[in-house]
């Protein structure tokens, strides 16, 4: 029996029934498309468009046999989901995680479509993943798996068609191996532009200044645009972080540089607290050397429960999906929940937080800095240019401030919360382009 009676659930259920798709109300993809469709209903988006965005255009699944260092063989499952490309080439990260599932990748691809549209980037949305624990294999094994996975995707990616980037468990080195593999397949006349097949590459191999910190930097620009309007001054705030990887650690360091105080961090190794403040730079160096926050000497070890209950001004999940559920939301004491990770808050948790008066800033706005600087990298590769960090930051600031203002204006105009406003602002753009282009044939 159907249990969920929210508008989002009803919208998703209707579409899934029409498409004769199996659905489960606890499923991340069902929940996420539900929120997007709720925004579509507020805007009166045409039905054909709701059908189109409800399913990805392509779901590619590959299996990659790779010989390990000890001579044994393993078969790795990989995905690339291309959700929509009406605005431009598919764009989205590649995740390496041992528990990754197709529906998670579909959700992340859908969110990329929304994110690029909200930021008005000339990209569609995609996401990829490889089912592997990158910390459990040797560097040589990681390289072989990456090259084999890239070869398996070769016909479905390209600088004008689908452009991967780093995400959880991947980094600039993995992007370099992907680009190098792809270049080896490219025709001689296309080898120069072929490195634009991925972004987030190392600087010396066509990467962009400012890409590594871009997601955290973009988030700070969003907060600088939105927080003054709700009476919050970044220079006096305390904050906590789930995750201290790329996004978490850069967010921590850049917020600290603005005068905010990092009080608590939770990652896959444990949770730590220091009421007087944790030095975000020192913690970043510690995590680089030790693989996680556990054992950091200038903070006390705390339980996961205590982490969620620690009062802070800004609570920032920057790890995996659905980490903030209803039980956690009941414990959280903050003024603003800032979604640095993709889809970190379950719908029940969000409802509870909003009822308590917490402002929830949605991921497609907060973490759009990563794909924005990826776009700058792609542009530099196409034009054989190198921008300095100052120029990258200045352009990023402009894109993020405009996107944040777009969400504020839409929330006011439609009298809705920030998540619905961000989806609505994205859908307005996508819908205009569909109307102008038409749907083939
Ligand atoms: P990362 O691999 O660098 O870091 C992931 C972090 O999550 C690590 O600190 C890890 O300890 C933590 N983590 C993993 N499992 C956990 C658990 N069970 N409990 C607590 N913490 C756990 O990944 P990242 O690139 O920083 O990505 C983080 C999030 O930001 C993801 O949702 C990703 O999709 C999103 N994102 C990343 C980028 C980017 O440019 N890297 C851009 C936009 C959005």
Boltz pocket constraint, residues with backbone or C-beta under 6 A from the ligand:
constraints:
  - pocket:
      binder: B
      contacts: [[A, 166], [A, 167], [A, 168], [A, 169], [A, 170], [A, 211], [A, 212], [A, 215], [A, 242], [A, 243], [A, 244], [A, 245], [A, 246], [A, 247], [A, 248], [A, 266], [A, 267], [A, 268], [A, 269], [A, 291], [A, 292], [A, 318], [A, 319], [A, 320], [A, 321], [A, 340], [A, 341], [A, 342], [A, 367], [A, 368], [A, 370], [A, 371]]
      max_distance: 6.0
